[in-house]
Amino acid sequence: MSKYSSFKRSALSGVLISSAATLSVPVFAEAVSEQSEEHIEKIMVTGSRIARTELSSSSPITVVSKVQMERLGITDVGEALRKLPALTGNTANAQSDSGAGSVATVTLRGIEASNTLILINGRRTIAANAENQVDLLSIPFEAVEQIQVLKDGASAIYGSDAIAGVVNIITKSNYEGARINASYGISGRGDGAEKRIGLTLGASSDRGSLMIALAQNNTDGWLSRDRARTRDADFRHVGGQNQRSGTAPNARLTGFGLGEGEWTVPDAANPGDVIPWDYDVMGYNYHDVTSGSNTLKNTTMFFTGEYELTDDIQVFAEISSYQGWNRGNQAPPGVDTAWYGSGTETPAFHHYDADGNQFGVGANQKYNPFGVEGNVSRRFVEYGPRIYTTETDVTRYTLGFNGTFGDYDWNLTYSSQEGRMTTDGGLQPSLMRIDAALSDECGTSEDPDCVPLNVFGPPGTITQEMLDYINVTKPFSINDNTLDYYQASLAGPVMELPAGTVQFAIGYEHREEQSKQRADISQQTETFDVSWGEATSDVVSPVRKIDEFYAEFVIPTLDALEVQLAVRHSKYSDLGETTTNPKVGVIYKPLEEVTLRGSYSTGFRAPTMLQMYSKANAAFTEGIADPCDPSGTGVVANMPGCAGLVDGNILNTVKGFNVTSGGNSELLPEEAKNLTLGLVYQATDKLSLTLDYFKITQENVVFQSPEYVLDQAYVAQNPDYTDQVTRALGGTGYIVSVNAPNDNIAERTLDGVDLALMYGFDSSVGDWDINLEWSHFLTFDVQDTADSPSRSIVGLYDNSFGNIPEDRANLTLGWSKNDWSVTYNVEYISATDEPGGHVMGSSNFHNAQVDYFYEPLGLDINLGVKNLWDKEPPLRYEGTNGVDYNTYSLRGNFFYMTLAKEF
């Protein structure tokens, strides 16, 4: 059949975590020696455009086979990748935490997901969200044959985004027959049920093949209160701190002639009687209604076909679609009139008495029992939880031709892809309606249609009529991405050298990308009117046109030495410059059992459309110091940049200000340098070890920092930044707002080592496999701006990068005999320190599965347990969830069964 097929399963499906040791020549050479010469297939390894009859790579590659994924009960690409120790940091998954993020991502080396390129069969795939993060759930799992993970930069081969590495999902080819699979699982707490059914159909002939894979998945969520750790946001019961909200059902009152401090009304029948508001007693436990894990439903379809038009020309096509739905609960909405009244993102609550004091509730408001103005903070628990849903739709159409003439291979491919993500928060309270309902005029002849809001009292004082009046906004947004590209390539021999044939690949690629983001008018910055949310803006980016040329050479300089040279030149229509990125790779085999390898490359990442073209987004931000008032006492610092400010005027009693961020059309590409050095030792076909060193340096990283703007304006006295800061009292007072758009200001350097060990042996009681992979950070240094000091985040939980443990490891033990097999897996994560000095302890989680093939029915039966010993993850002391959901899960042990039959 096709000369362009992917890896053969017999060569690579033996272990869960394979490395380049399993890609070495001896393993595959044995496999091809059994084939007739005319049927030897060319293999294209991720990280190269040159197909060869031998498997080798100058960069470390991890291969995850479908067989081993199934032996651990894995049912989606995201779950498979999260087991790799090279993944760390903010690796999001669609099910965890409240709300409805609805995306599963991969963050190789702890760098943002946009720095890892996702491919399907070596070709780019589209993202649906505004951050350009490919949703791994959109990749059809039933069609997957294996996942190849290149842990090295690859901009010279693939272009933008391949900074931390490349994930290449290889689908099945030449599949014949039919396979149906069904699985069911449930947590040990009796919730979080997962139900999945899949169908794969395939047929082939001497000239072509067809395959379609379908799957439907339903996963139930659970509430935070359903777990002992998160039953209460006051985590003192598990050694944490009180994370309850100060916006509570019991109104928190300031002003109203009540004197200093905060007060509340305990009895709705006596609204004039107040007691001190006590956070420890009255703080709101939002975990009673928020989701601990979201509810998820999705449907995937993948079709592929190929047909040999002639002996030398083949046409192929791929069509895939994904429909995902995600629902999660957030806490009920509320209002804090002082908080909003101090900001500028909404005109609501900007009322002032004769002395200039701001207030949000009028003195003569219908339910105000005090007859004096004041401010109120009140959670509308009568509303119930806010329910957010996210719908994701992704479609991909690809058509192409493969061909040969003589010893040369050529390819022409066209692909058109669309991704849409729709987020809906339902009807929610309007700030302007709340403002009106708390005014003196509400319900009077001056505003007879207004329904006054009774915030003076405990839960129950707000009626349905009141809610109906204020619930008129609808937080709703749609993000649309489009991707169209065509590619042309040519590959083949150049010349013969004493050590072998020089091979080349050249190609051209043209891509067109566009993003559009639409938000309901209530969420837009200019008309922001949602009581509990952030402002955003509509975005329509220009069509980004990219033209790229690349070339690659593999040169066998000696019998034991091979050199890979590659270069790619890229031109972006909206960046105003071109970029050229080379790569040099070396493979040296001094002994039959030993291979040394290394590579050096430069890379780049083009800014996302959102980073370049989004309009202003405003949010109130706390915890940032004014460089002209470093002590927070209102005394102006003795710095030339603070001249003109007045003592006392600069004191910010609110302890925060509005930060306006947005796109920057002048952004440049982020730049990177990658280095890898590795050793492969393969004593036998069943014993191998790899050890690899990696280093990544990134410059011009896009970053948004109000601290940087303030330092430039007042410390460095940079006139370009002075106008970005707005101060009260004619410019002599405290900070009101800071404009901090995206800019190329950050740098980072990280390095570490990866180790993989694979050993297998046969015995009278069965066949055994032992596979270990370990990843260790040596350094991970981050510099947020050119003027800020570098900070190390190895072994820390960082607010920007998430959890960066020094060590992660994965050990898999396998046994099989006749129709039985058993898999046991252990995942290890080392301890990390939180910024406040608290420690998230080290952890290990155990998973086990038993497989049996019932031959009379041809039925595969799998029974397994994830988190076998029901181990809880370490406590995150400073987080509002008590756990780092990007690294861990509070699901507990999970029992599942899978049935599969092939016809």
C-alpha positions in Angstrom: 0.0 0.0 0.0 1.1 3.6 0.7 4.7 4.6 0.7 3.8 7.3 3.2 2.4 5.4 6.2 3.4 6.2 9.8 5.1 4.0 12.3 4.4 0.3 12.4 2.9 -0.7 15.7 5.1 -3.8 16.0 8.1 -1.6 16.2 7.0 0.9 18.8 4.0 -0.2 20.8 5.8 -2.1 23.5 6.0 0.5 26.3 3.9 3.3 27.6 6.8 5.8 27.8 9.1 5.0 24.9 12.1 7.2 24.1 14.5 7.4 21.2 16.0 4.2 22.5 13.0 2.4 21.0 13.6 4.4 17.8 17.1 3.2 17.3 18.1 1.4 14.2 18.6 -2.1 15.6 15.0 -2.3 16.8 13.5 -1.3 13.5 16.1 -3.0 11.3 15.0 -6.3 12.7 11.4 -5.5 11.8 12.0 -4.5 8.2 14.3 -7.4 7.6 11.3 -9.7 7.6 9.7 -7.7 4.8 10.4 -8.1 1.1 12.5 -5.2 -0.2 9.7 -3.9 -2.5 7.4 -3.4 0.5 9.8 -1.5 2.8 8.0 1.6 4.0 9.5 5.0 4.6 9.1 6.4 8.1 8.9 10.1 8.9 9.8 10.8 12.5 8.5 13.9 14.3 11.1 16.6 14.0 12.1 15.8 10.4 10.6 16.2 7.0 12.7 13.4 5.5 11.2 10.0 5.4 13.7 7.1 5.9 13.8 3.4 6.1 15.4 3.6 9.6 14.3 5.3 12.8 16.7 7.8 14.2 16.5 11.3 15.7 19.0 13.8 17.0 16.4 15.1 19.5 14.7 13.2 22.3 11.3 11.8 21.3 8.7 10.1 23.5 6.3 7.7 22.0 3.0 6.8 23.7 1.3 3.9 22.0 -2.5 3.3 21.9 -2.1 -0.1 23.4 -0.4 1.2 26.5 -2.8 4.1 26.8 -5.7 1.6 26.9 -3.9 -0.5 29.5 -4.1 2.4 31.9 -7.7 3.3 31.2 -6.8 6.4 29.3 -9.6 7.7 27.0 -8.3 11.1 25.7 -5.1 12.6 24.4 -4.9 15.1 27.2 -5.0 12.4 29.9 -2.2 10.5 28.2 0.1 13.5 27.9 -0.5 14.5 31.6 1.3 11.3 32.6 4.5 12.5 31.0 7.0 13.9 33.5 8.1 16.6 31.0 4.6 18.2 31.4 4.3 20.6 34.4 2.9 24.0 35.3 -0.5 25.2 34.1 -1.6 22.2 32.1 -5.3 22.8 32.0 -8.0 20.2 31.8 -11.6 20.8 30.9 -13.2 19.1 33.9 -11.5 20.7 37.0 -12.6 23.6 39.0 -15.7 25.8 38.9 -16.8 27.6 35.8 -16.5 26.2 32.3 -13.0 26.6 30.9 -13.7 23.7 28.5 -10.2 23.2 27.2 -7.4 20.6 27.8 -3.9 21.8 27.1 -0.3 20.7 27.2 2.5 22.7 28.8 5.8 21.0 28.0 8.6 22.1 30.3 6.2 24.3 32.3 6.0 27.0 29.5 2.6 28.3 28.4 0.6 26.0 26.2 1.0 28.3 23.2 4.7 27.3 23.1 3.9 23.6 22.3 2.9 22.9 18.7 0.1 20.4 18.2 0.0 18.4 15.0 -2.2 15.7 13.6 -0.3 13.4 11.2 2.4 16.0 11.0 0.0 18.9 10.1 -1.1 21.9 12.1 -4.5 21.9 13.8 -6.6 24.8 14.9 -7.4 26.2 18.3 -10.9 27.3 19.3 -10.1 29.8 22.1 -8.7 33.3 22.0 -5.4 32.2 23.6 -4.6 29.9 20.6 -4.5 26.8 22.8 -5.4 23.7 20.9 -8.0 21.7 22.9 -6.7 18.2 23.2 -10.2 16.9 23.7 -11.0 17.8 20.1 -8.6 15.2 18.8 -10.5 11.9 18.0 -9.1 9.3 20.5 -10.6 6.3 18.7 -8.6 7.1 15.6 -5.3 7.5 17.4 -2.5 5.0 16.8 0.2 6.7 18.9 1.4 10.0 20.2 4.9 11.3 19.4 6.3 14.0 21.7 9.4 15.8 20.5 11.0 17.4 23.5 13.0 20.0 21.6 12.5 23.2 19.7 11.4 22.6 16.1 10.8 26.0 14.5 13.3 25.1 11.7 11.0 22.2 10.8 7.5 23.4 11.6 7.6 27.2 12.1 6.0 29.2 15.0 5.0 27.8 18.4 7.4 24.8 18.5 9.5 26.3 21.4 9.1 23.7 24.2 8.4 20.9 21.7 5.9 19.3 19.4 3.0 16.8 20.1 2.3 14.8 16.9 -0.9 12.7 17.0 -0.6 9.8 14.5 -3.8 8.2 13.5 -4.5 4.7 12.3 -3.9 3.9 8.6 -4.9 1.0 6.4 -7.3 -0.2 9.2 -9.5 -3.1 8.2 -12.5 -4.4 10.1 -14.7 -2.9 12.8 -14.2 -2.2 16.5 -16.7 -1.2 19.1 -15.6 -0.1 22.6 -17.6 1.0 25.6 -16.4 2.1 29.1 -18.0 3.1 32.3 -16.3 4.5 35.4 -17.3 6.1 38.7 -15.4 7.5 41.7 -15.3 5.9 45.1 -17.6 8.6 46.3 -20.3 7.5 43.9 -20.0 10.6 41.6 -18.0 11.8 38.6 -19.3 9.0 36.4 -17.7 8.6 32.9 -19.6 7.0 30.1 -17.9 6.5 26.7 -18.8 4.6 23.5 -16.7 4.4 20.4 -16.9 2.8 16.9 -14.2 2.4 14.3 -14.8 1.1 10.8 -12.2 0.5 8.1 -11.8 -1.2 4.8 -9.0 -1.4 2.3 -8.1 -2.8 -1.1 -4.9 -3.0 -3.2 -5.3 0.6 -4.2 -6.9 2.4 -1.2 -8.4 2.5 2.2 -11.1 4.2 4.2 -11.6 4.6 7.9 -14.1 6.4 10.1 -13.9 6.7 13.9 -16.8 7.9 16.1 -17.0 8.5 19.8 -19.4 9.9 22.4 -18.3 10.8 25.9 -20.3 12.0 29.0 -18.6 12.9 32.2 -20.5 14.0 35.3 -19.1 16.7 37.6 -19.4 17.1 41.3 -19.6 20.0 43.8 -16.8 21.3 45.9 -18.8 20.4 49.0 -18.8 16.7 48.0 -15.1 16.4 49.0 -13.8 16.6 52.6 -11.0 18.9 51.6 -13.2 21.4 49.9 -16.5 21.1 51.8 -15.7 24.6 53.3 -13.6 27.4 51.9 -12.3 27.9 55.4 -9.4 25.4 55.1 -8.4 25.6 58.7 -10.0 22.2 59.2 -7.2 20.7 57.1 -4.4 23.0 58.2 -4.9 25.7 55.7 -6.3 29.3 56.0 -9.7 30.8 55.8 -10.5 31.5 52.1 -14.1 32.4 52.6 -15.4 35.5 50.8 -16.0 38.8 52.4 -18.9 39.4 50.0 -21.4 37.4 52.0 -25.2 36.8 52.4 -25.1 38.8 55.6 -24.8 42.4 54.4 -21.5 44.1 55.3 -22.2 47.8 55.9 -19.9 50.8 56.1 -21.0 54.4 56.7 -24.7 54.9 57.3 -23.7 56.9 60.4 -22.7 53.7 62.2 -19.2 54.8 63.0 -15.9 53.1 62.2 -15.8 49.4 61.3 -18.1 47.1 59.4 -21.6 46.2 60.5 -24.4 43.8 59.6 -28.2 43.4 60.3 -28.8 40.0 61.9 -32.6 40.3 61.9 -34.6 41.3 58.9 -37.5 42.3 61.1 -35.3 44.9 62.9 -33.1 46.3 60.2 -32.0 49.2 62.4 -30.3 46.9 64.9 -26.8 46.1 63.9 -23.9 44.1 65.2 -20.2 44.1 64.1 -19.6 42.1 60.9 -17.3 39.2 61.8 -15.3 37.6 58.9 -14.5 34.4 60.8 -18.2 33.9 61.5 -19.9 35.5 58.5 -17.5 34.9 55.6 -19.3 33.2 52.8 -18.6 29.5 52.0 -18.9 29.6 48.3 -17.8 26.0 48.1 -21.3 25.0 49.1 -22.4 25.7 45.5 -19.3 25.9 43.2 -18.2 23.0 41.0 -15.3 20.9 42.1 -15.4 19.3 38.7 -17.3 20.3 35.6 -19.8 18.3 33.7 -18.6 17.4 30.2 -20.1 16.0 27.0 -18.4 15.7 23.6 -18.7 14.0 20.3 -15.9 13.3 17.9 -15.7 12.1 14.3 -12.6 11.4 12.2 -12.6 10.2 8.6 -9.6 9.4 6.5 -9.2 7.9 3.1 -6.5 7.4 0.6 -6.5 6.1 -3.0 -3.7 5.3 -5.5 -4.6 7.1 -8.7 -1.6 5.6 -10.4 1.4 3.6 -9.2 3.1 6.9 -8.4 0.3 9.2 -7.3 -1.9 8.9 -4.2 -4.8 11.2 -3.2 -5.7 11.4 0.5 -8.3 13.2 2.6 -9.1 13.8 6.3 -12.2 15.2 7.8 -12.8 15.6 11.5 -15.3 17.3 13.7 -15.7 17.9 17.4 -18.6 19.2 19.5 -17.9 19.8 23.1 -20.2 21.0 25.9 -19.0 21.9 29.4 -20.9 23.2 32.4 -19.8 24.5 35.8 -21.1 26.4 38.8 -19.7 29.6 40.2 -20.7 31.3 43.3 -23.8 33.5 43.3 -23.3 37.1 42.1 -23.1 40.0 44.5 -22.2 43.6 44.8 -19.7 45.8 46.7 -20.6 49.4 46.1 -17.4 50.8 47.6 -15.2 48.5 45.4 -16.9 49.5 42.2 -17.3 53.1 43.2 -13.6 53.4 43.6 -12.9 52.1 40.1 -13.5 53.4 36.6 -14.8 50.4 34.7 -18.4 51.3 35.4 -20.2 54.6 36.2 -22.3 52.8 38.8 -22.0 53.8 42.5 -20.0 57.0 41.8 -22.1 59.1 44.2 -20.5 61.6 46.6 -21.7 63.5 49.7 -21.0 67.1 50.4 -17.6 66.2 51.9 -16.6 64.2 48.8 -17.1 60.8 50.3 -18.3 58.1 47.9 -21.4 56.1 48.6 -23.5 53.5 46.9 -26.8 53.5 48.9 -28.9 56.6 49.1 -29.9 58.1 52.5 -33.6 57.9 51.5 -33.5 54.5 49.7 -36.7 52.6 50.5 -35.1 50.0 52.7 -32.4 52.1 54.3 -33.3 52.2 58.0 -30.5 54.7 58.9 -31.3 57.8 56.9 -27.7 58.2 56.0 -25.7 57.3 52.9 -23.3 54.3 53.0 -21.8 51.4 51.2 -22.9 47.8 51.2 -21.3 44.5 50.3 -23.9 41.7 49.7 -23.9 38.3 48.1 -27.2 37.5 46.3 -27.6 33.9 47.4 -31.3 34.2 46.6 -30.1 34.1 42.9 -28.4 30.7 43.3 -25.1 29.7 41.6 -24.1 31.3 38.3 -24.1 28.5 35.8 -21.6 28.9 32.9 -21.6 26.7 29.9 -19.1 26.5 27.1 -19.7 25.0 23.7 -16.7 24.2 21.4 -17.0 23.3 17.7 -13.9 22.4 15.7 -14.0 21.2 12.0 -11.0 20.2 9.9 -10.9 19.4 6.2 -7.7 18.3 4.6 -7.1 17.1 1.0 -3.7 16.2 -0.5 -1.6 14.3 -3.0 1.5 12.2 -2.4 3.6 11.1 -5.3 7.0 9.8 -6.4 9.1 10.1 -9.5 12.2 8.0 -9.4 13.8 8.3 -6.0 12.0 11.5 -5.1 8.8 12.0 -3.1 6.5 15.0 -3.4 3.4 16.2 -1.6 0.7 18.8 -2.1 -1.7 19.5 0.8 -4.6 21.9 1.4 -6.4 22.3 4.7 -9.3 24.4 5.9 -10.2 24.5 9.6 -12.6 26.4 11.8 -12.8 26.6 15.6 -15.5 28.3 17.7 -15.9 28.6 21.4 -19.1 30.0 22.9 -19.3 30.9 26.6 -22.7 31.7 28.2 -23.2 32.9 31.8 -27.0 33.2 31.6 -28.9 36.2 33.0 -27.0 38.0 35.7 -27.4 41.2 37.8 -26.8 44.5 36.1 -24.5 47.0 37.9 -26.6 49.9 36.6 -29.8 48.3 37.7 -28.4 47.6 41.2 -27.2 51.2 41.3 -30.7 52.4 40.4 -32.3 50.0 42.9 -30.2 51.4 45.8 -30.9 55.0 44.9 -33.3 57.4 46.6 -35.4 57.7 43.5 -36.1 54.0 43.0 -39.8 53.2 43.3 -40.8 56.8 43.7 -42.6 59.0 41.1 -39.2 60.0 39.8 -38.5 56.3 38.8 -41.7 54.4 39.2 -40.6 51.3 37.2 -37.6 50.7 39.4 -37.9 48.0 42.1 -36.0 48.9 45.3 -33.4 46.3 46.5 -33.4 45.3 50.1 -29.8 44.6 51.1 -30.3 45.3 54.8 -30.6 41.9 56.3 -29.7 38.2 56.1 -30.6 35.9 53.2 -34.3 36.1 52.2 -34.6 39.9 52.1 -34.2 39.9 48.4 -37.4 38.8 46.6 -37.9 37.3 43.2 -39.4 40.6 42.0 -36.2 42.4 43.0 -34.0 39.8 41.3 -36.1 40.0 38.1 -35.5 43.8 38.0 -31.7 43.5 38.3 -31.1 40.3 36.3 -31.0 41.8 32.8 -27.4 41.3 31.6 -26.2 38.2 29.9 -22.4 37.5 30.0 -21.9 35.9 26.6 -18.9 35.7 24.3 -18.0 33.9 21.0 -14.5 33.3 19.7 -14.0 32.3 16.1 -10.7 31.1 14.7 -10.0 30.2 11.0 -7.0 28.5 9.6 -6.3 27.8 5.9 -3.0 26.6 4.5 -1.5 24.8 1.6 1.9 23.0 1.5 4.2 21.7 -1.2 7.3 19.6 -0.5 9.9 17.6 -2.3 12.3 15.1 -0.8 14.9 12.6 -1.9 18.6 11.8 -2.4 21.2 14.4 -3.3 24.4 12.4 -3.7 26.2 9.4 -2.5 29.0 9.6 0.1 31.2 6.8 1.4 29.1 6.6 4.5 25.7 6.7 2.7 23.3 8.9 0.8 22.8 12.6 1.5 19.0 13.2 1.8 17.1 16.5 1.4 13.7 18.0 1.8 12.5 21.4 0.7 9.1 22.9 0.9 6.8 25.9 0.9 3.9 26.7 3.1 1.3 29.5 2.9 -1.1 30.0 5.9 -3.9 32.4 6.5 -5.2 32.9 10.0 -7.9 35.1 11.6 -9.5 35.5 15.0 -12.8 37.2 15.9 -14.1 37.7 19.4 -17.6 39.0 20.2 -19.0 39.8 23.6 -22.4 40.8 24.9 -22.6 44.6 25.3 -22.8 44.1 29.1 -19.3 42.7 29.1 -17.6 45.2 26.8 -15.2 47.6 28.4 -17.1 50.8 27.3 -20.4 49.5 28.5 -19.4 47.1 31.3 -22.5 46.2 33.4 -22.0 42.7 34.9 -22.0 42.6 38.7 -19.5 39.8 39.0 -17.0 39.6 36.1 -14.3 41.2 34.0 -14.7 43.6 31.1 -13.7 42.5 27.6 -14.0 43.9 24.1 -14.8 42.8 20.6 -11.9 41.8 18.4 -11.7 41.3 14.7 -8.1 40.7 13.7 -6.8 41.2 10.2 -6.1 38.1 8.1 -2.6 37.1 9.0 -0.8 35.8 5.9 2.3 33.6 6.5 4.7 32.5 3.8 7.4 30.0 4.7 10.2 28.2 2.9 12.2 25.4 4.5 15.1 23.1 3.7 16.5 20.1 5.5 19.5 17.8 4.8 20.6 14.6 6.5 24.3 14.0 5.8 26.0 10.7 6.8 29.5 12.1 7.2 31.0 8.9 8.7 29.7 5.4 9.1 28.9 6.2 12.7 28.2 10.0 12.3 25.1 11.6 10.9 24.4 15.4 10.7 21.0 17.0 10.3 20.8 20.6 9.0 17.6 22.5 8.7 16.5 26.1 8.2 13.1 27.8 7.8 12.4 31.3 6.6 9.1 32.9 7.7 7.3 36.1 6.7 4.3 37.3 8.6 2.1 40.0 7.0 1.3 41.8 10.3 4.6 41.6 12.1 6.6 43.9 9.9 9.7 41.6 9.8 10.9 38.2 8.7 12.5 35.5 10.8 15.0 32.7 9.9 15.6 29.8 12.2 18.2 27.1 11.7 18.8 23.8 13.4 21.9 21.6 13.6 21.6 18.0 14.9 24.2 15.2 15.3 23.9 11.5 15.8 27.1 9.6 16.7 27.3 5.9 17.3 30.7 5.0 18.6 29.6 1.5 19.7 26.8 -0.8 18.6 25.1 -0.3 21.9 25.8 3.4 22.4 24.4 6.5 20.6 25.3 10.1 21.3 23.1 12.8 20.0 22.7 16.5 20.2 21.0 19.5 18.6 21.0 23.3 18.6 18.3 25.4 17.1 16.7 28.8 17.3 12.9 29.3 17.4 10.2 31.8 17.5 6.6 32.2 18.5 4.4 34.7 16.8 2.1 36.7 19.1 -1.5 35.5 19.2 -4.2 37.6 17.5 -5.6 38.5 21.0 -2.2 39.7 22.2 -1.9 42.0 19.2 -5.4 43.2 18.4 -7.7 43.0 21.4 -9.1 46.3 22.6 -8.9 47.6 26.1 -9.9 45.3 28.9 -10.3 46.7 32.5 -10.1 45.0 35.8 -9.6 46.2 39.4 -6.2 45.0 40.7 -5.0 44.8 44.3 -1.6 44.3 45.9 0.6 46.4 43.7 2.7 49.0 45.4 2.9 52.6 44.3 6.6 53.3 43.8 6.0 56.9 45.0 4.4 55.6 48.2 6.4 52.4 49.0 5.5 52.5 52.7 1.8 52.8 52.0 1.6 55.7 54.5 0.9 58.5 52.0 4.4 60.0 52.3 5.8 60.8 48.9 9.1 59.0 48.2 12.2 61.2 47.7 12.6 60.4 44.0 12.8 62.8 41.1 10.1 60.9 39.2 7.6 61.6 42.1 8.0 65.4 42.0 4.7 67.1 42.0 2.9 64.6 44.1 1.5 65.7 47.5 1.9 64.0 50.9 -1.5 62.5 52.0 -3.0 62.8 48.6 -1.2 59.7 47.3 -2.6 57.5 50.1 -4.7 54.8 48.5 -7.1 53.5 51.2 -8.7 51.1 48.7 -5.3 49.4 48.2 -5.8 48.9 44.5 -6.5 50.5 41.2 -7.8 49.7 37.7 -5.5 48.1 35.2 -6.3 48.5 31.6 -4.7 45.9 29.3 -5.1 45.1 25.7 -3.5 44.3 22.4 -0.3 45.8 21.0 0.0 45.7 17.2 3.7 46.6 17.5 4.5 43.3 19.2 7.5 41.3 17.8 7.9 37.5 17.7 9.2 35.8 20.8 12.7 34.3 20.2 14.2 31.2 21.6 17.4 29.1 21.6 17.2 25.3 22.2 20.0 22.9 23.1 19.8 19.2 23.7 22.5 16.6 24.4 21.7 12.9 24.9 23.0 9.4 25.4 21.2 6.3 24.3 22.4 2.9 25.6 20.6 -0.1 24.1 22.2 -3.3 25.5 19.5 -5.6 24.0 16.1 -5.2 22.3 14.6 -5.4 25.8 17.1 -3.2 27.8 17.6 0.4 27.0 18.4 3.7 28.7 18.4 7.3 27.6 19.7 10.3 29.3 19.1 13.8 27.8 20.0 17.3 28.8 17.8 20.2 27.6 18.1 24.0 27.8 15.7 26.7 26.6 16.3 30.4 26.5 13.5 32.7 25.5 13.7 36.5 24.9 11.1 39.2 23.9 8.4 37.2 25.7 5.1 38.9 25.5 4.1 40.0 29.0 1.6 42.4 30.6 2.9 44.1 33.7 1.5 47.2 35.5 4.5 47.1 37.8 6.7 47.5 34.8 4.7 50.6 33.7 5.0 52.2 37.1 8.7 51.5 37.4 9.3 53.0 34.0 7.2 56.1 34.7 8.6 56.9 38.2 11.9 55.1 38.8 13.3 55.2 35.3 11.5 58.4 34.4 10.7 57.1 30.9 8.4 59.8 29.3 6.8 57.1 27.1 5.2 55.6 30.2 4.3 58.7 32.3 1.0 59.2 30.4 0.0 55.6 31.0 -0.6 56.3 34.7 -3.7 58.3 35.9 -3.7 59.8 39.4 -6.5 61.4 41.4 -6.7 65.0 42.6 -5.4 66.6 39.5 -2.5 64.3 39.1 -1.1 64.9 42.6 -2.8 62.0 44.4 -3.2 58.2 44.5 -3.2 56.0 41.4 -6.6 55.6 39.8 -5.6 53.5 36.8 -2.7 52.1 34.9 -2.6 51.3 31.2 -0.4 48.2 30.8 -0.7 46.7 27.3 1.1 43.6 26.1 4.8 44.2 25.4 8.0 42.2 24.6 9.6 42.6 28.0 10.1 39.2 29.6 12.9 36.6 29.5 13.3 33.1 30.8 16.0 30.4 30.9 15.4 26.8 32.0 17.4 23.6 31.8 17.3 20.1 33.1 17.7 16.4 32.4 15.4 13.5 31.3 16.0 9.9 32.0 14.2 6.9 30.5 14.8 3.2 31.4 13.1 0.3 29.7 13.6 -3.4 30.6 11.7 -6.5 29.7 12.3 -10.2 30.2 10.4 -13.4 29.7 9.9 -16.0 32.4 8.0 -19.3 32.9 5.2 -17.3 34.6 4.8 -14.7 31.9 6.4 -11.7 30.2 7.5 -8.6 32.2 8.1 -5.0 31.3 9.6 -2.2 33.5 9.5 1.3 32.2 10.7 4.4 34.1 10.8 8.0 33.0 12.1 10.9 35.1 12.4 14.6 34.5 14.4 17.0 36.6 14.7 20.7 36.5 18.2 22.2 37.1 17.1 25.8 36.7 14.0 27.7 35.7 14.8 31.4 35.9 12.2 34.1 35.0 12.7 37.8 34.4 9.3 39.5 34.0 10.8 42.7 32.7 14.2 43.9 31.6 14.5 46.0 34.7 13.3 43.4 37.2 15.5 40.9 39.0 15.6 37.3 37.8 13.8 34.8 40.0 14.1 31.1 40.2 10.9 29.1 40.2 12.2 25.5 40.4 10.5 23.8 43.3 8.0 26.6 43.6 4.3 27.3 42.9 4.5 30.5 40.8 1.5 32.7 40.2 2.3 32.9 36.5 3.6 29.5 35.7 1.8 27.3 38.2 3.4 24.3 39.9 7.0 23.7 38.9 8.3 20.7 40.9 11.9 19.9 40.7 11.2 16.2 39.9 8.5 14.3 38.2 8.6 10.5 37.5 6.5 7.8 36.1 7.0 4.1 36.6 5.0 1.4 34.8 5.2 -2.3 35.5 3.6 -4.8 33.1 3.0 -8.5 33.1 1.3 -10.7 30.5 0.6 -14.3 29.9 -1.7 -15.9 27.3 -5.0 -13.9 27.5 -4.2 -12.1 30.7 -2.2 -8.9 31.4 -1.7 -6.6 34.4 -0.4 -3.0 34.4 0.7 -1.1 37.5 1.6 2.5 37.3 3.1 5.0 39.8 3.3 8.8 39.3 5.6 10.8 41.5 5.7 14.6 42.0 8.2 16.3 44.3 7.3 18.9 46.9 7.0 22.6 46.0 7.0 25.8 48.1 4.2 28.4 47.8 5.1 32.1 47.8 4.1 32.5 51.5 6.5 29.7 52.6 4.0 26.9 52.9 4.9 23.6 51.3 2.9 21.4 49.0 4.3 18.0 49.9 5.6 15.4 47.5 3.1 12.8 46.3 2.8 9.5 44.5 -0.4 8.1 42.9 -0.9 4.5 42.0 -3.0 3.1 39.2 -3.7 -0.5 38.3 -5.5 -2.4 35.5 -6.2 -6.1 34.7 -6.9 -7.1 31.1 -8.5 -10.3 29.9 -9.2 -11.5 26.3 -12.2 -13.7 26.3 -11.5 -15.7 23.1 -14.9 -17.4 22.6 -16.4 -14.0 22.0 -13.3 -12.1 20.9 -13.9 -9.7 23.7 -11.3 -7.5 25.5 -12.3 -6.9 29.1 -10.4 -4.3 31.2 -11.0 -3.6 34.9 -9.0 -0.9 36.6 -8.6 1.6 39.4 -7.1 5.1 39.1 -5.6 6.4 42.3 -5.7 2.9 43.8 -5.0 3.9 47.4 -7.4 6.9 47.3 -4.6 9.3 48.1 -5.4 13.0 48.5 -3.2 15.6 46.7 -1.2 18.0 48.8 -2.9 21.1 50.3 -2.4 24.4 48.4 -2.4 26.8 51.3 -2.8 30.0 49.4 -5.3 28.9 46.8 -9.1 29.3 47.1 -9.6 25.7 46.0 -7.2 24.1 48.5 -5.6 22.2 45.6 -3.7 22.9 42.4 -6.2 21.6 39.9 -3.7 21.9 37.0 -1.5 19.2 38.6 -3.8 17.2 40.8 -7.4 16.0 41.1 -9.7 15.6 44.2 -11.7 12.9 42.5 -10.2 10.2 44.7 -10.1 6.6 43.6 -11.9 5.9 40.4 -13.1 2.4 39.3 -13.7 1.6 35.6 -14.5 -1.1 33.2 -13.9 -1.2 29.4 -15.3 -3.7 26.9 -14.0 -3.8 23.3 -14.7 -6.2 20.4 -13.1 -6.3 17.0 -14.7 -7.8 14.0 
